[in-house]
Amino acid sequence: MDFNVSVCICTRNRPQELSKALHSVERSTYPAFEVIVSDDSTNDDTKKLMISHFPTVKYLEGPRKGLGANRNNVLKSVTGSHVLFIDDDVVLHENFLEMVCNKLAKIAEKENINKLIISGIENKNGQLIFPGEQSFVGWQNVSYKEGDTIKTVVINSAVFPASLFKDTLFDEKLVYGNDEVDLTTRAIKKGFKIVLLPEAINFHFPSEINRKYYEPYHDASRIYVTFKRYFATENNKFKAIIYLPYAIIHAAAFNWRYGGIRGLISTIRHTFPKSLMFIMEFLTVNSI
């Protein structure tokens, strides 16, 4: 059984890292059906790279509204049966797609795979990263036990059926962080299933480029996504109401403890207003 995997890369100001990612896709033992790059860069360096060195890759101008919007932008051009997102600072293991597609074919012999998501793991600078369930405050640090329903993925090593994205897209309020857990918990609610394939490993070498741009969104995205999960996906409004003040106080205390006055100021300047703005926008739209 053949699967047409669309490899999608959202990028921003990282042409050198992107070049390594694209070359790694070229080395795949199972050829990608198509490779699509959506570019949120603030200069033309990436565009020039694509034209001169990767003319066969689909290149899109990004919306420049954050990662959620950029992921949705790339999805508009997907024509494959399955989708893999990798960050621009990821190196695809040459056997990754082959292992995932073999797993899909094996499962397809016994059951319908139309709603099946396969998640591998990633090697992040030597540390193996597995999918983790969210703790109450929203950190994905709870290890799954045998028999648990897996609700999260390692986004750089997850292959989705393209059909998922017909009515389930990334939340475009999310500039950076937690977009994948927001997507997958909603997918599980709609009957999709996640299967872990730990031998399928991609390599992640987090770039320092863009980190200052993304930093103000870390806690705000986590708080918003976790509130949204409790309030809407799980339809537990009481839990969401209890969660919100606890999460904000927890973020302030945590950042004060580990970041000192700078961490506390960042929480007050960024986490509080951004998370509350996201939540109010979400509640306003969903009350109409």
Buried (B, 14 or more C-beta within 10 A) or exposed (E): EEBBBBBBBBBBBBBEBBBBBBEBBBEBEBEBBBBBBBBBBEEEBBBEBBEEEBEEBBBBEBBEBBBBBBBBBBBEBBEBBBBBBBBBBBBBBBBBBBBBBBBBEEBBEEEEBEBBBBBBBBBBEEEEBBBBBBEBBBEBEEEBEEEEEBBBBBBBBBBBBBBBBEEBBBBBBBBBBBBBBBBBBBBBBEEBBBBBBEEBBBBBBEBEBBEEBBEBBBBBBBBBBBBBBBBBBEEBEEBBEEBBEEBBEBBBEBBBEEEEEEBBEBBEEBBBEBBBEBBEEBEEEEEE
